[in-house]
Amino acid sequence: MKPVPIGERHLRHAIEEYAAHYHLERNHQGIGNRLIDGQAEAEPLPVERVRCRERLGGLLRSYRRAA
């Protein structure tokens, strides 16, 4: 079930979270469907070295390497 924004404040929060995810966390792709940062193939990581960040109650997710 997807949450339905209740009121202007809730809607603004949802839009801000989505915009942050869109601009900061998702992969941006360039010409030829290649990632813009130019990295070649990604090496597989053990599951315990991957961290997940959730936004909007889990609707938006991004994954990063653990420090």
N, CA, C, O and CB atoms as a CASP TS submission, in Angstrom:
PFRMAT TS
TARGET T0000
AUTHOR 0000-0000-0000
METHOD Language model
MODEL 1
PARENT N/A
ATOM      1  N   MET     1       0.838  -1.182   0.000  1.00  0.00           N
ATOM      2  CA  MET     1       0.000   0.000   0.000  1.00  0.00           C
ATOM      3  C   MET     1       0.881   1.243   0.000  1.00  0.00           C
ATOM      4  O   MET     1       1.804   1.347   0.807  1.00  0.00           O
ATOM      5  CB  MET     1      -0.952   0.000   1.214  1.00  0.00           C
ATOM      6  N   LYS     2       0.612   2.159  -0.872  1.00  0.00           N
ATOM      7  CA  LYS     2       1.373   3.397  -0.956  1.00  0.00           C
ATOM      8  C   LYS     2       0.712   4.452  -0.084  1.00  0.00           C
ATOM      9  O   LYS     2      -0.512   4.580  -0.071  1.00  0.00           O
ATOM     10  CB  LYS     2       1.483   3.884  -2.421  1.00  0.00           C
ATOM     11  N   PRO     3       1.538   5.216   0.655  1.00  0.00           N
ATOM     12  CA  PRO     3       0.954   6.267   1.490  1.00  0.00           C
ATOM     13  C   PRO     3       0.378   7.399   0.639  1.00  0.00           C
ATOM     14  O   PRO     3       0.946   7.767  -0.389  1.00  0.00           O
ATOM     15  CB  PRO     3       2.004   6.822   2.456  1.00  0.00           C
ATOM     16  N   VAL     4      -0.721   7.927   1.068  1.00  0.00           N
ATOM     17  CA  VAL     4      -1.364   9.055   0.394  1.00  0.00           C
ATOM     18  C   VAL     4      -1.092  10.300   1.227  1.00  0.00           C
ATOM     19  O   VAL     4      -1.426  10.331   2.411  1.00  0.00           O
ATOM     20  CB  VAL     4      -2.912   8.816   0.207  1.00  0.00           C
ATOM     21  N   PRO     5      -0.483  11.345   0.620  1.00  0.00           N
ATOM     22  CA  PRO     5      -0.213  12.558   1.386  1.00  0.00           C
ATOM     23  C   PRO     5      -1.498  13.165   1.948  1.00  0.00           C
ATOM     24  O   PRO     5      -2.491  13.331   1.240  1.00  0.00           O
ATOM     25  CB  PRO     5       0.508  13.582   0.514  1.00  0.00           C
ATOM     26  N   ILE     6      -1.450  13.487   3.225  1.00  0.00           N
ATOM     27  CA  ILE     6      -2.577  14.112   3.910  1.00  0.00           C
ATOM     28  C   ILE     6      -2.156  15.538   4.250  1.00  0.00           C
ATOM     29  O   ILE     6      -1.422  15.753   5.214  1.00  0.00           O
ATOM     30  CB  ILE     6      -3.000  13.306   5.206  1.00  0.00           C
ATOM     31  N   GLY     7      -2.599  16.482   3.490  1.00  0.00           N
ATOM     32  CA  GLY     7      -2.295  17.881   3.770  1.00  0.00           C
ATOM     33  C   GLY     7      -1.073  18.380   3.019  1.00  0.00           C
ATOM     34  O   GLY     7      -0.267  17.605   2.503  1.00  0.00           O
ATOM     35  N   GLU     8      -0.965  19.686   2.977  1.00  0.00           N
ATOM     36  CA  GLU     8       0.114  20.335   2.233  1.00  0.00           C
ATOM     37  C   GLU     8       1.484  20.031   2.827  1.00  0.00           C
ATOM     38  O   GLU     8       2.433  19.780   2.085  1.00  0.00           O
ATOM     39  CB  GLU     8      -0.106  21.836   2.197  1.00  0.00           C
ATOM     40  N   ARG     9       1.601  20.049   4.148  1.00  0.00           N
ATOM     41  CA  ARG     9       2.891  19.808   4.798  1.00  0.00           C
ATOM     42  C   ARG     9       3.415  18.407   4.470  1.00  0.00           C
ATOM     43  O   ARG     9       4.596  18.234   4.166  1.00  0.00           O
ATOM     44  CB  ARG     9       2.763  19.983   6.323  1.00  0.00           C
ATOM     45  N   HIS    10       2.541  17.428   4.533  1.00  0.00           N
ATOM     46  CA  HIS    10       2.928  16.056   4.224  1.00  0.00           C
ATOM     47  C   HIS    10       3.344  15.926   2.754  1.00  0.00           C
ATOM     48  O   HIS    10       4.329  15.254   2.447  1.00  0.00           O
ATOM     49  CB  HIS    10       1.770  15.090   4.539  1.00  0.00           C
ATOM     50  N   LEU    11       2.610  16.558   1.862  1.00  0.00           N
ATOM     51  CA  LEU    11       2.940  16.522   0.443  1.00  0.00           C
ATOM     52  C   LEU    11       4.286  17.189   0.177  1.00  0.00           C
ATOM     53  O   LEU    11       5.098  16.663  -0.584  1.00  0.00           O
ATOM     54  CB  LEU    11       1.842  17.204  -0.376  1.00  0.00           C
ATOM     55  N   ARG    12       4.528  18.339   0.797  1.00  0.00           N
ATOM     56  CA  ARG    12       5.815  19.023   0.621  1.00  0.00           C
ATOM     57  C   ARG    12       6.973  18.157   1.110  1.00  0.00           C
ATOM     58  O   ARG    12       8.022  18.101   0.468  1.00  0.00           O
ATOM     59  CB  ARG    12       5.812  20.365   1.369  1.00  0.00           C
ATOM     60  N   HIS    13       6.786  17.480   2.245  1.00  0.00           N
ATOM     61  CA  HIS    13       7.822  16.582   2.773  1.00  0.00           C
ATOM     62  C   HIS    13       8.109  15.466   1.764  1.00  0.00           C
ATOM     63  O   HIS    13       9.272  15.159   1.498  1.00  0.00           O
ATOM     64  CB  HIS    13       7.383  15.978   4.141  1.00  0.00           C
ATOM     65  N   ALA    14       7.068  14.863   1.205  1.00  0.00           N
ATOM     66  CA  ALA    14       7.242  13.782   0.232  1.00  0.00           C
ATOM     67  C   ALA    14       7.991  14.278  -1.005  1.00  0.00           C
ATOM     68  O   ALA    14       8.861  13.576  -1.521  1.00  0.00           O
ATOM     69  CB  ALA    14       5.875  13.201  -0.174  1.00  0.00           C
ATOM     70  N   ILE    15       7.667  15.466  -1.478  1.00  0.00           N
ATOM     71  CA  ILE    15       8.333  16.023  -2.655  1.00  0.00           C
ATOM     72  C   ILE    15       9.798  16.319  -2.352  1.00  0.00           C
ATOM     73  O   ILE    15      10.661  16.053  -3.190  1.00  0.00           O
ATOM     74  CB  ILE    15       7.618  17.301  -3.127  1.00  0.00           C
ATOM     75  N   GLU    16      10.098  16.862  -1.177  1.00  0.00           N
ATOM     76  CA  GLU    16      11.483  17.149  -0.799  1.00  0.00           C
ATOM     77  C   GLU    16      12.305  15.868  -0.708  1.00  0.00           C
ATOM     78  O   GLU    16      13.447  15.833  -1.165  1.00  0.00           O
ATOM     79  CB  GLU    16      11.528  17.896   0.538  1.00  0.00           C
ATOM     80  N   GLU    17      11.737  14.819  -0.124  1.00  0.00           N
ATOM     81  CA  GLU    17      12.439  13.539  -0.015  1.00  0.00           C
ATOM     82  C   GLU    17      12.699  12.951  -1.398  1.00  0.00           C
ATOM     83  O   GLU    17      13.794  12.457  -1.667  1.00  0.00           O
ATOM     84  CB  GLU    17      11.628  12.547   0.842  1.00  0.00           C
ATOM     85  N   TYR    18      11.706  13.001  -2.269  1.00  0.00           N
ATOM     86  CA  TYR    18      11.878  12.465  -3.617  1.00  0.00           C
ATOM     87  C   TYR    18      12.936  13.259  -4.381  1.00  0.00           C
ATOM     88  O   TYR    18      13.771  12.673  -5.070  1.00  0.00           O
ATOM     89  CB  TYR    18      10.542  12.485  -4.379  1.00  0.00           C
ATOM     90  N   ALA    19      12.906  14.574  -4.266  1.00  0.00           N
ATOM     91  CA  ALA    19      13.887  15.409  -4.967  1.00  0.00           C
ATOM     92  C   ALA    19      15.301  15.108  -4.480  1.00  0.00           C
ATOM     93  O   ALA    19      16.226  15.031  -5.288  1.00  0.00           O
ATOM     94  CB  ALA    19      13.566  16.902  -4.769  1.00  0.00           C
ATOM     95  N   ALA    20      15.482  14.936  -3.172  1.00  0.00           N
ATOM     96  CA  ALA    20      16.801  14.597  -2.636  1.00  0.00           C
ATOM     97  C   ALA    20      17.264  13.249  -3.186  1.00  0.00           C
ATOM     98  O   ALA    20      18.416  13.107  -3.594  1.00  0.00           O
ATOM     99  CB  ALA    20      16.771  14.566  -1.088  1.00  0.00           C
ATOM    100  N   HIS    21      16.384  12.276  -3.199  1.00  0.00           N
ATOM    101  CA  HIS    21      16.727  10.956  -3.741  1.00  0.00           C
ATOM    102  C   HIS    21      17.070  11.069  -5.225  1.00  0.00           C
ATOM    103  O   HIS    21      18.065  10.501  -5.674  1.00  0.00           O
ATOM    104  CB  HIS    21      15.560   9.956  -3.533  1.00  0.00           C
ATOM    105  N   TYR    22      16.276  11.777  -5.969  1.00  0.00           N
ATOM    106  CA  TYR    22      16.454  11.909  -7.417  1.00  0.00           C
ATOM    107  C   TYR    22      17.799  12.547  -7.756  1.00  0.00           C
ATOM    108  O   TYR    22      18.492  12.091  -8.666  1.00  0.00           O
ATOM    109  CB  TYR    22      15.317  12.738  -8.020  1.00  0.00           C
ATOM    110  N   HIS    23      18.170  13.600  -7.026  1.00  0.00           N
ATOM    111  CA  HIS    23      19.377  14.344  -7.359  1.00  0.00           C
ATOM    112  C   HIS    23      20.633  13.814  -6.687  1.00  0.00           C
ATOM    113  O   HIS    23      21.729  14.021  -7.209  1.00  0.00           O
ATOM    114  CB  HIS    23      19.195  15.768  -6.994  1.00  0.00           C
ATOM    115  N   LEU    24      20.517  13.139  -5.548  1.00  0.00           N
ATOM    116  CA  LEU    24      21.706  12.748  -4.795  1.00  0.00           C
ATOM    117  C   LEU    24      21.987  11.253  -4.771  1.00  0.00           C
ATOM    118  O   LEU    24      23.146  10.858  -4.645  1.00  0.00           O
ATOM    119  CB  LEU    24      21.579  13.228  -3.409  1.00  0.00           C
ATOM    120  N   GLU    25      20.977  10.415  -4.885  1.00  0.00           N
ATOM    121  CA  GLU    25      21.188   9.000  -4.601  1.00  0.00           C
ATOM    122  C   GLU    25      20.999   8.064  -5.781  1.00  0.00           C
ATOM    123  O   GLU    25      21.651   7.021  -5.829  1.00  0.00           O
ATOM    124  CB  GLU    25      20.282   8.589  -3.530  1.00  0.00           C
ATOM    125  N   ARG    26      20.157   8.381  -6.712  1.00  0.00           N
ATOM    126  CA  ARG    26      19.920   7.432  -7.803  1.00  0.00           C
ATOM    127  C   ARG    26      21.044   7.519  -8.826  1.00  0.00           C
ATOM    128  O   ARG    26      21.750   8.525  -8.907  1.00  0.00           O
ATOM    129  CB  ARG    26      18.555   7.701  -8.480  1.00  0.00           C
ATOM    130  N   ASN    27      21.198   6.466  -9.595  1.00  0.00           N
ATOM    131  CA  ASN    27      22.220   6.456 -10.640  1.00  0.00           C
ATOM    132  C   ASN    27      21.775   7.325 -11.803  1.00  0.00           C
ATOM    133  O   ASN    27      20.645   7.213 -12.278  1.00  0.00           O
ATOM    134  CB  ASN    27      22.505   5.017 -11.120  1.00  0.00           C
ATOM    135  N   HIS    28      22.664   8.187 -12.253  1.00  0.00           N
ATOM    136  CA  HIS    28      22.404   9.008 -13.432  1.00  0.00           C
ATOM    137  C   HIS    28      23.141   8.362 -14.595  1.00  0.00           C
ATOM    138  O   HIS    28      24.309   7.997 -14.456  1.00  0.00           O
ATOM    139  CB  HIS    28      22.858  10.507 -13.217  1.00  0.00           C
ATOM    140  N   GLN    29      22.488   8.216 -15.726  1.00  0.00           N
ATOM    141  CA  GLN    29      23.119   7.551 -16.854  1.00  0.00           C
ATOM    142  C   GLN    29      23.314   8.515 -18.010  1.00  0.00           C
ATOM    143  O   GLN    29      22.523   9.432 -18.230  1.00  0.00           O
ATOM    144  CB  GLN    29      22.290   6.355 -17.299  1.00  0.00           C
ATOM    145  N   GLY    30      24.391   8.276 -18.741  1.00  0.00           N
ATOM    146  CA  GLY    30      24.733   9.140 -19.853  1.00  0.00           C
ATOM    147  C   GLY    30      24.581   8.430 -21.186  1.00  0.00           C
ATOM    148  O   GLY    30      23.757   7.526 -21.330  1.00  0.00           O
ATOM    149  N   ILE    31      25.376   8.844 -22.152  1.00  0.00           N
ATOM    150  CA  ILE    31      25.322   8.301 -23.510  1.00  0.00           C
ATOM    151  C   ILE    31      25.657   6.813 -23.483  1.00  0.00           C
ATOM    152  O   ILE    31      26.576   6.387 -22.783  1.00  0.00           O
ATOM    153  CB  ILE    31      26.297   9.061 -24.448  1.00  0.00           C
ATOM    154  N   GLY    32      24.927   6.049 -24.229  1.00  0.00           N
ATOM    155  CA  GLY    32      25.170   4.612 -24.293  1.00  0.00           C
ATOM    156  C   GLY    32      24.735   3.881 -23.035  1.00  0.00           C
ATOM    157  O   GLY    32      25.163   2.752 -22.794  1.00  0.00           O
ATOM    158  N   ASN    33      23.893   4.511 -22.235  1.00  0.00           N
ATOM    159  CA  ASN    33      23.377   3.922 -20.997  1.00  0.00           C
ATOM    160  C   ASN    33      24.489   3.608 -20.000  1.00  0.00           C
ATOM    161  O   ASN    33      24.343   2.699 -19.182  1.00  0.00           O
ATOM    162  CB  ASN    33      22.598   2.655 -21.309  1.00  0.00           C
ATOM    163  N   ARG    34      25.609   4.354 -20.057  1.00  0.00           N
ATOM    164  CA  ARG    34      26.712   4.167 -19.121  1.00  0.00           C
ATOM    165  C   ARG    34      26.598   5.182 -17.990  1.00  0.00           C
ATOM    166  O   ARG    34      26.101   6.289 -18.192  1.00  0.00           O
ATOM    167  CB  ARG    34      28.078   4.300 -19.841  1.00  0.00           C
ATOM    168  N   LEU    35      27.057   4.805 -16.807  1.00  0.00           N
ATOM    169  CA  LEU    35      27.032   5.727 -15.675  1.00  0.00           C
ATOM    170  C   LEU    35      27.932   6.921 -15.962  1.00  0.00           C
ATOM    171  O   LEU    35      28.995   6.776 -16.566  1.00  0.00           O
ATOM    172  CB  LEU    35      27.472   5.017 -14.376  1.00  0.00           C
ATOM    173  N   ILE    36      27.504   8.095 -15.529  1.00  0.00           N
ATOM    174  CA  ILE    36      28.227   9.332 -15.807  1.00  0.00           C
ATOM    175  C   ILE    36      29.596   9.365 -15.141  1.00  0.00           C
ATOM    176  O   ILE    36      30.530   9.931 -15.707  1.00  0.00           O
ATOM    177  CB  ILE    36      27.411  10.519 -15.351  1.00  0.00           C
ATOM    178  N   ASP    37      29.746   8.773 -13.948  1.00  0.00           N
ATOM    179  CA  ASP    37      31.027   8.861 -13.245  1.00  0.00           C
ATOM    180  C   ASP    37      32.131   8.073 -13.938  1.00  0.00           C
ATOM    181  O   ASP    37      33.286   8.151 -13.519  1.00  0.00           O
ATOM    182  CB  ASP    37      30.870   8.367 -11.825  1.00  0.00           C
ATOM    183  N   GLY    38      31.813   7.316 -14.985  1.00  0.00           N
ATOM    184  CA  GLY    38      32.827   6.665 -15.789  1.00  0.00           C
ATOM    185  C   GLY    38      33.392   5.378 -15.228  1.00  0.00           C
ATOM    186  O   GLY    38      34.313   4.818 -15.821  1.00  0.00           O
ATOM    187  N   GLN    39      32.888   4.888 -14.124  1.00  0.00           N
ATOM    188  CA  GLN    39      33.395   3.637 -13.577  1.00  0.00           C
ATOM    189  C   GLN    39      33.040   2.498 -14.513  1.00  0.00           C
ATOM    190  O   GLN    39      31.985   2.495 -15.146  1.00  0.00           O
ATOM    191  CB  GLN    39      32.830   3.380 -12.165  1.00  0.00           C
ATOM    192  N   ALA    40      33.937   1.537 -14.586  1.00  0.00           N
ATOM    193  CA  ALA    40      33.671   0.347 -15.395  1.00  0.00           C
ATOM    194  C   ALA    40      32.737  -0.577 -14.616  1.00  0.00           C
ATOM    195  O   ALA    40      31.888  -0.110 -13.858  1.00  0.00           O
ATOM    196  CB  ALA    40      35.001  -0.390 -15.771  1.00  0.00           C
ATOM    197  N   GLU    41      32.891  -1.843 -14.798  1.00  0.00           N
ATOM    198  CA  GLU    41      32.050  -2.815 -14.105  1.00  0.00           C
ATOM    199  C   GLU    41      32.219  -2.698 -12.594  1.00  0.00           C
ATOM    200  O   GLU    41      33.333  -2.521 -12.101  1.00  0.00           O
ATOM    201  CB  GLU    41      32.383  -4.239 -14.568  1.00  0.00           C
ATOM    202  N   ALA    42      31.136  -2.795 -11.879  1.00  0.00           N
ATOM    203  CA  ALA    42      31.188  -2.759 -10.416  1.00  0.00           C
ATOM    204  C   ALA    42      31.575  -4.136  -9.901  1.00  0.00           C
ATOM    205  O   ALA    42      31.087  -5.155 -10.390  1.00  0.00           O
ATOM    206  CB  ALA    42      29.823  -2.309  -9.814  1.00  0.00           C
ATOM    207  N   GLU    43      32.453  -4.155  -8.914  1.00  0.00           N
ATOM    208  CA  GLU    43      32.849  -5.438  -8.332  1.00  0.00           C
ATOM    209  C   GLU    43      31.819  -5.865  -7.295  1.00  0.00           C
ATOM    210  O   GLU    43      31.298  -5.024  -6.563  1.00  0.00           O
ATOM    211  CB  GLU    43      34.261  -5.346  -7.693  1.00  0.00           C
ATOM    212  N   PRO    44      31.518  -7.156  -7.221  1.00  0.00           N
ATOM    213  CA  PRO    44      30.541  -7.618  -6.230  1.00  0.00           C
ATOM    214  C   PRO    44      31.076  -7.425  -4.812  1.00  0.00           C
ATOM    215  O   PRO    44      32.266  -7.613  -4.560  1.00  0.00           O
ATOM    216  CB  PRO    44      30.189  -9.102  -6.469  1.00  0.00           C
ATOM    217  N   LEU    45      30.198  -7.053  -3.898  1.00  0.00           N
ATOM    218  CA  LEU    45      30.571  -6.860  -2.498  1.00  0.00           C
ATOM    219  C   LEU    45      29.845  -7.869  -1.632  1.00  0.00           C
ATOM    220  O   LEU    45      28.724  -8.269  -1.946  1.00  0.00           O
ATOM    221  CB  LEU    45      30.254  -5.424  -2.034  1.00  0.00           C
ATOM    222  N   PRO    46      30.480  -8.287  -0.535  1.00  0.00           N
ATOM    223  CA  PRO    46      29.745  -9.124   0.420  1.00  0.00           C
ATOM    224  C   PRO    46      28.546  -8.346   0.958  1.00  0.00           C
ATOM    225  O   PRO    46      28.623  -7.131   1.142  1.00  0.00           O
ATOM    226  CB  PRO    46      30.671  -9.583   1.588  1.00  0.00           C
ATOM    227  N   VAL    47      27.458  -9.034   1.206  1.00  0.00           N
ATOM    228  CA  VAL    47      26.215  -8.388   1.638  1.00  0.00           C
ATOM    229  C   VAL    47      26.414  -7.550   2.894  1.00  0.00           C
ATOM    230  O   VAL    47      25.797  -6.493   3.026  1.00  0.00           O
ATOM    231  CB  VAL    47      25.139  -9.433   1.884  1.00  0.00           C
ATOM    232  N   GLU    48      27.253  -7.994   3.813  1.00  0.00           N
ATOM    233  CA  GLU    48      27.437  -7.243   5.060  1.00  0.00           C
ATOM    234  C   GLU    48      28.159  -5.919   4.841  1.00  0.00           C
ATOM    235  O   GLU    48      28.213  -5.110   5.767  1.00  0.00           O
ATOM    236  CB  GLU    48      28.209  -8.080   6.060  1.00  0.00           C
ATOM    237  N   ARG    49      28.711  -5.663   3.668  1.00  0.00           N
ATOM    238  CA  ARG    49      29.396  -4.408   3.383  1.00  0.00           C
ATOM    239  C   ARG    49      28.532  -3.434   2.608  1.00  0.00           C
ATOM    240  O   ARG    49      29.020  -2.392   2.171  1.00  0.00           O
ATOM    241  CB  ARG    49      30.658  -4.674   2.619  1.00  0.00           C
ATOM    242  N   VAL    50      27.269  -3.748   2.431  1.00  0.00           N
ATOM    243  CA  VAL    50      26.347  -2.880   1.699  1.00  0.00           C
ATOM    244  C   VAL    50      25.327  -2.303   2.676  1.00  0.00           C
ATOM    245  O   VAL    50      24.757  -3.033   3.487  1.00  0.00           O
ATOM    246  CB  VAL    50      25.635  -3.659   0.548  1.00  0.00           C
ATOM    247  N   ARG    51      25.100  -1.011   2.599  1.00  0.00           N
ATOM    248  CA  ARG    51      24.127  -0.350   3.469  1.00  0.00           C
ATOM    249  C   ARG    51      22.991   0.208   2.618  1.00  0.00           C
ATOM    250  O   ARG    51      23.211   0.713   1.518  1.00  0.00           O
ATOM    251  CB  ARG    51      24.799   0.780   4.301  1.00  0.00           C
ATOM    252  N   CYS    52      21.791   0.108   3.141  1.00  0.00           N
ATOM    253  CA  CYS    52      20.605   0.590   2.440  1.00  0.00           C
ATOM    254  C   CYS    52      20.063   1.816   3.170  1.00  0.00           C
ATOM    255  O   CYS    52      19.966   1.825   4.398  1.00  0.00           O
ATOM    256  CB  CYS    52      19.518  -0.527   2.342  1.00  0.00           C
ATOM    257  N   ARG    53      19.715   2.835   2.417  1.00  0.00           N
ATOM    258  CA  ARG    53      19.058   4.012   2.986  1.00  0.00           C
ATOM    259  C   ARG    53      17.660   4.079   2.400  1.00  0.00           C
ATOM    260  O   ARG    53      17.481   4.021   1.184  1.00  0.00           O
ATOM    261  CB  ARG    53      19.866   5.333   2.692  1.00  0.00           C
ATOM    262  N   GLU    54      16.684   4.200   3.265  1.00  0.00           N
ATOM    263  CA  GLU    54      15.293   4.269   2.821  1.00  0.00           C
ATOM    264  C   GLU    54      14.741   5.667   3.050  1.00  0.00           C
ATOM    265  O   GLU    54      15.071   6.333   4.031  1.00  0.00           O
ATOM    266  CB  GLU    54      14.431   3.225   3.556  1.00  0.00           C
ATOM    267  N   ARG    55      13.898   6.095   2.129  1.00  0.00           N
ATOM    268  CA  ARG    55      13.174   7.358   2.242  1.00  0.00           C
ATOM    269  C   ARG    55      11.702   7.068   2.009  1.00  0.00           C
ATOM    270  O   ARG    55      11.348   6.100   1.337  1.00  0.00           O
ATOM    271  CB  ARG    55      13.710   8.426   1.226  1.00  0.00           C
ATOM    272  N   LEU    56      10.862   7.901   2.561  1.00  0.00           N
ATOM    273  CA  LEU    56       9.409   7.789   2.384  1.00  0.00           C
ATOM    274  C   LEU    56       8.907   6.395   2.738  1.00  0.00           C
ATOM    275  O   LEU    56       8.170   5.769   1.976  1.00  0.00           O
ATOM    276  CB  LEU    56       9.021   8.128   0.945  1.00  0.00           C
ATOM    277  N   GLY    57       9.319   5.930   3.897  1.00  0.00           N
ATOM    278  CA  GLY    57       8.821   4.653   4.398  1.00  0.00           C
ATOM    279  C   GLY    57       9.212   3.460   3.548  1.00  0.00           C
ATOM    280  O   GLY    57       8.478   2.474   3.506  1.00  0.00           O
ATOM    281  N   GLY    58      10.341   3.523   2.876  1.00  0.00           N
ATOM    282  CA  GLY    58      10.817   2.410   2.075  1.00  0.00           C
ATOM    283  C   GLY    58      10.450   2.473   0.601  1.00  0.00           C
ATOM    284  O   GLY    58      10.845   1.593  -0.163  1.00  0.00           O
ATOM    285  N   LEU    59       9.703   3.491   0.181  1.00  0.00           N
ATOM    286  CA  LEU    59       9.354   3.603  -1.238  1.00  0.00           C
ATOM    287  C   LEU    59      10.578   3.909  -2.095  1.00  0.00           C
ATOM    288  O   LEU    59      10.673   3.447  -3.233  1.00  0.00           O
ATOM    289  CB  LEU    59       8.296   4.689  -1.438  1.00  0.00           C
ATOM    290  N   LEU    60      11.509   4.680  -1.556  1.00  0.00           N
ATOM    291  CA  LEU    60      12.738   5.019  -2.267  1.00  0.00           C
ATOM    292  C   LEU    60      13.900   4.400  -1.510  1.00  0.00           C
ATOM    293  O   LEU    60      14.020   4.582  -0.299  1.00  0.00           O
ATOM    294  CB  LEU    60      12.914   6.570  -2.408  1.00  0.00           C
ATOM    295  N   ARG    61      14.749   3.678  -2.206  1.00  0.00           N
ATOM    296  CA  ARG    61      15.901   3.042  -1.568  1.00  0.00           C
ATOM    297  C   ARG    61      17.153   3.340  -2.372  1.00  0.00           C
ATOM    298  O   ARG    61      17.120   3.430  -3.599  1.00  0.00           O
ATOM    299  CB  ARG    61      15.691   1.515  -1.436  1.00  0.00           C
ATOM    300  N   SER    62      18.271   3.491  -1.646  1.00  0.00           N
ATOM    301  CA  SER    62      19.568   3.601  -2.306  1.00  0.00           C
ATOM    302  C   SER    62      20.545   2.744  -1.515  1.00  0.00           C
ATOM    303  O   SER    62      20.379   2.549  -0.311  1.00  0.00           O
ATOM    304  CB  SER    62      20.056   5.100  -2.399  1.00  0.00           C
ATOM    305  N   TYR    63      21.555   2.238  -2.192  1.00  0.00           N
ATOM    306  CA  TYR    63      22.513   1.324  -1.581  1.00  0.00           C
ATOM    307  C   TYR    63      23.907   1.893  -1.738  1.00  0.00           C
ATOM    308  O   TYR    63      24.251   2.446  -2.782  1.00  0.00           O
ATOM    309  CB  TYR    63      22.423  -0.087  -2.210  1.00  0.00           C
ATOM    310  N   ARG    64      24.709   1.753  -0.687  1.00  0.00           N
ATOM    311  CA  ARG    64      26.079   2.261  -0.684  1.00  0.00           C
ATOM    312  C   ARG    64      26.995   1.253  -0.003  1.00  0.00           C
ATOM    313  O   ARG    64      26.554   0.376   0.740  1.00  0.00           O
ATOM    314  CB  ARG    64      26.158   3.637   0.026  1.00  0.00           C
ATOM    315  N   ARG    65      28.279   1.408  -0.283  1.00  0.00           N
ATOM    316  CA  ARG    65      29.275   0.587   0.409  1.00  0.00           C
ATOM    317  C   ARG    65      29.396   1.053   1.851  1.00  0.00           C
ATOM    318  O   ARG    65      29.327   2.249   2.134  1.00  0.00           O
ATOM    319  CB  ARG    65      30.653   0.657  -0.305  1.00  0.00           C
ATOM    320  N   ALA    66      29.575   0.109   2.756  1.00  0.00           N
ATOM    321  CA  ALA    66      29.785   0.452   4.168  1.00  0.00           C
ATOM    322  C   ALA    66      31.200   0.992   4.340  1.00  0.00           C
ATOM    323  O   ALA    66      32.115   0.597   3.616  1.00  0.00           O
ATOM    324  CB  ALA    66      29.548  -0.789   5.093  1.00  0.00           C
ATOM    325  N   ALA    67      31.375   1.889   5.293  1.00  0.00           N
ATOM    326  CA  ALA    67      32.695   2.474   5.543  1.00  0.00           C
ATOM    327  C   ALA    67      33.607   1.494   6.234  1.00  0.00           C
ATOM    328  O   ALA    67      34.758   1.820   6.521  1.00  0.00           O
ATOM    329  CB  ALA    67      32.574   3.734   6.376  1.00  0.00           C
TER
END
